[in-house]
Amino acid sequence: MLTFLGAASLGLARPAAAQDGIELCRGAERFLVETMGMIAVSEPDTIDDWRTKAMVPGCRVTAAFASRGARTDIVRDFYQVLDASDWVRTPDPRDAPNEASLRYRRDGADCLFNFYDSSMSLNTDAEMHVSDAVHKGPGEDLYNFLVMCTPAMPAAPRGSVPE
């Protein structure tokens, strides 16, 4: 299932029910496409949110882009642009900064932004679609972001056990 931006960026017609279940990802997808120049697709998902210790209905955005930049520079620059935008860090984010995964909040959604490179793959249809749509120039490598969004909510108390 593609959102309008994802379908447009891939040159596809937008399915009538494309927005069902993925409204939470609208802001993240728009940021990735319009601000960062990536190709992106959004899909509904059920997310095991370890921050809240719950299985939560949400959505995911899979995005791809090509760059000649160094991996560390790409990640640093991405999060600097995200920090300068209208996205804010979630309270008590419990993210993994050493793994280039940071959690942000906007418009009632908590979204975990995850960077990865071509050394790994999610092996999903969405990843294949966006990766295939990216034109790589000479010396460029393919990079991806996976963004998982859930409704904004407080974190579970530290040390609590999932229900």
C-alpha positions in Angstrom: 0.0 0.0 0.0 1.5 3.3 -1.1 0.8 6.8 0.1 0.3 9.6 -2.3 3.9 10.8 -2.1 5.3 7.3 -2.4 3.1 6.5 -5.3 4.0 9.8 -7.0 7.7 9.4 -6.4 7.6 5.9 -8.0 5.4 7.2 -10.9 2.5 5.0 -9.8 -1.2 5.8 -9.6 -2.4 6.2 -6.0 -4.7 3.4 -4.8 -8.1 4.7 -3.5 -7.5 3.1 0.0 -3.8 4.1 0.2 -4.3 6.3 3.2 -5.9 3.6 5.4 -3.7 2.9 8.4 -0.8 5.1 7.4 -1.9 8.6 8.5 0.7 8.6 11.2 3.5 8.3 8.6 2.4 11.2 6.5 4.8 13.7 8.2 7.7 11.3 8.1 7.2 10.4 4.5 6.8 14.1 3.5 10.1 14.9 5.4 12.0 12.1 3.7 10.7 13.0 0.2 10.4 16.8 0.2 13.2 17.8 2.6 15.7 15.0 2.1 15.0 14.1 -1.6 14.5 10.4 -1.0 12.2 7.9 -2.7 9.7 6.7 0.0 6.8 4.3 0.5 4.5 4.1 3.5 2.6 1.0 4.7 0.5 0.0 7.7 2.2 -2.1 10.3 1.9 -3.4 13.8 4.9 -2.3 15.8 6.5 -4.0 18.8 7.2 -0.7 20.6 9.8 -1.6 23.2 9.7 2.0 24.6 6.0 1.5 25.6 6.3 -2.3 25.9 3.2 -2.8 23.7 2.2 -4.1 20.3 0.9 -0.9 18.6 -0.9 -0.4 15.3 1.1 2.1 13.3 2.9 2.3 10.0 6.3 2.3 8.4 8.1 4.4 5.8 10.8 2.7 3.8 13.0 5.2 1.9 16.1 5.0 -0.3 18.6 7.5 -1.7 22.1 7.5 -3.3 25.1 9.5 -2.1 28.8 9.8 -2.5 29.1 11.0 1.1 30.7 9.0 3.9 28.2 7.0 6.0 28.9 8.9 9.2 28.5 12.3 7.5 25.2 11.2 5.9 23.8 10.1 9.3 25.0 13.2 11.1 23.7 15.6 8.4 20.3 13.8 8.3 19.7 14.1 12.0 20.9 17.8 12.0 18.3 18.6 9.3 15.7 16.6 11.3 16.6 18.5 14.5 16.3 21.8 12.7 12.8 20.9 11.4 9.5 20.8 13.3 10.3 17.3 14.6 11.2 17.1 18.3 12.8 14.3 20.3 10.3 12.2 22.2 10.4 12.4 26.0 12.5 9.5 27.3 13.2 8.3 23.8 15.1 5.1 24.6 16.5 5.0 21.2 19.9 3.6 19.9 22.1 6.6 18.9 25.1 4.3 18.3 23.0 2.4 15.8 21.8 5.6 14.0 18.2 5.1 15.3 16.6 8.1 16.9 13.0 8.7 18.0 11.1 11.9 17.2 7.6 13.3 17.6 5.4 15.4 15.4 1.6 15.7 14.7 0.7 13.1 17.3 3.1 10.5 16.0 6.2 9.0 17.6 8.6 7.9 14.8 11.8 5.9 15.2 14.1 6.9 12.3 16.6 4.0 11.4 19.4 4.4 9.0 21.0 1.5 7.2 23.2 0.9 4.2 23.5 -1.8 1.5 25.4 -4.1 3.9 22.0 -5.2 5.2 18.5 -5.6 3.8 15.0 -5.8 5.1 14.1 -7.9 2.1 10.6 -6.3 1.8 8.7 -5.4 -1.3 8.8 -1.7 -0.2 12.6 -1.7 0.1 12.9 -3.3 -3.3 10.6 -0.7 -4.9 12.3 2.3 -3.4 15.8 1.0 -4.0 15.0 0.1 -7.6 13.6 3.6 -8.1 16.9 5.4 -7.0 19.3 6.4 -9.8 22.8 5.9 -8.6 25.4 8.1 -10.2 29.1 7.3 -10.5 30.7 6.7 -7.1 27.4 6.8 -5.3 26.2 4.1 -2.9 22.6 3.2 -1.9 21.4 4.1 1.6 18.0 3.5 3.3 15.9 4.8 6.2 13.2 2.8 7.8 10.8 4.9 9.9 8.3 3.2 12.2 5.5 5.4 13.6 3.0 4.9 16.3 0.6 7.1 18.1 2.4 9.5 20.5 2.3 8.1 24.0 4.3 8.1 27.2 7.1 5.6 27.7 6.5 2.7 30.0 8.3 3.0 33.4 11.9 1.8 33.2 12.2 -1.8 34.3 8.5 -2.6 33.7 7.6 -5.9 32.1 5.5 -6.1 28.9 1.8 -7.1 29.4 
